[in-house]
Amino acid sequence: MNKHSDQFYTVEVGDSKFTILKRYQNLKPIGSGAQGIVCAANDVLTNENVAIKKLSRPFQNVTHAKRAYREFVLMKLVNHKNIIGLLNAFTPQKSFDEFQDVYLVMELMDANLCQVIQMDLDHERMSYLLYQMLCGIKHLHSAGIIHRDLKPSNIVVKSDCTLKILDFGLARTAGTSFMMTPYVVTRYYRAPEVILGMGYKENVDIWSVGCIMGEMIRGGVMFPGTDHIDQWNKIIEQLGTPSQEFMQRLQPTVRNYVENRPRYAGYPIDKLFPDVLFPTDSVEHPGLKACKARDVLSKMLVVDPEKRISVDEALMHPYINVWYDEAEVNGPSPSAYNHAVDDKDHTVEQWKELIYKEVMDYETVGQQRENAMHNHKQGSQGGVSAKS
């Protein structure tokens, strides 16, 4: 594929330069994170609004490179309406030697969940958001991806109440390594088994959903710890000290610490979430009322993962399953993610090659994919109704 510089133009965004394909116009910065700057833009080819994320020099160190590679590979892999989709990917540089930047083009959403949590949501909207979160999580799990780091800032929502998960969480090997960036990492939504460095299984993600739901009801963060230790204290103060049987599964040093904390009885769920906090019961759906919401919460916010509800059980709960749709819950599985990527120790130069190859591959098949999507879109425009 021959790249002519006339396909690209450069625009300044804040203190960064975006060199992007001419089809993307009217850039406006909408956020920045540990991985780069994100802009909203108009795609003049499809006349749709998109989000463009610039990964600047994603291979400046091994941590960044691995993360960028993983994100890119996963975005190409998954295909579910509750997980953000990759629409395009490109680099303006013409050769491997010059290669520096990767641009990922994604669907643009209206707001992240942090903004939505501040609103007074009725049961319909709240349970529909939770249902979609669970569908997205289930899809990731079916590809062998356990997220472990779901949080409101990485979940985006459209005005019609449709929801998408924006990222893929912690790589298996990234539990301990931290990003070398000035960004403060939010740990409020991480499960006890992640905080305490235990093994984990799929329902580690249910804890995060419980924290998010609790925050929707309370209007404030459930467990706002300043660090792991403070985080643990906030959890046990509210939910109570876990059983001896749980303690026995901890590594000795952690166990020693946890067992020597003051013991807390915790509060019953109706004290943590009294009736006054809930929206009025739904007339339309008998399952959507305070007692059912509280029941599903009490099964998600369980410190011991052995006693915590699973994703499938949560999807069947009366508070959630009013939206149950077979095609959404059990959509076609993504191809399984090859975890060897998470475990590989490449040099920065090797990561650079891997990322470059992925971008080149994408650009080759991108055109075919785009044509296919365009044709599919033409065929499926009829009768889109918003669930909200």
Secondary structure, DSSP 8 states (H G I E B T S, - for coil): ----GGGEEEEEETTEEEEEETTEEEEEEEEEETTEEEEEEEETTTTEEEEEEEEESTTSSHHHHHHHHHHHHHHHH---TTB--EEEEE-S-SSTTT--EEEEEEE--SEEHHHHHTS---HHHHHHHHHHHHHHHHHHHHTT-------GGGEEE-TTS-EEE------GGGGT---SSS-----TT--HHHHTT----TTHHHHHHHHHHHHHHHSS-S---SSHHHHHHHHHHHH----HHHHTTS-HHHHHHHHTS-------HHHHS-GGGS----SS-TT-SHHHHHHHHHHHS-SSGGGS--HHHHHHSTTTGGG--HHHHT--------THHHH----HHHHHHHHHHHHHHHHHHHHHHHHHHHHHHHHT-TT-----
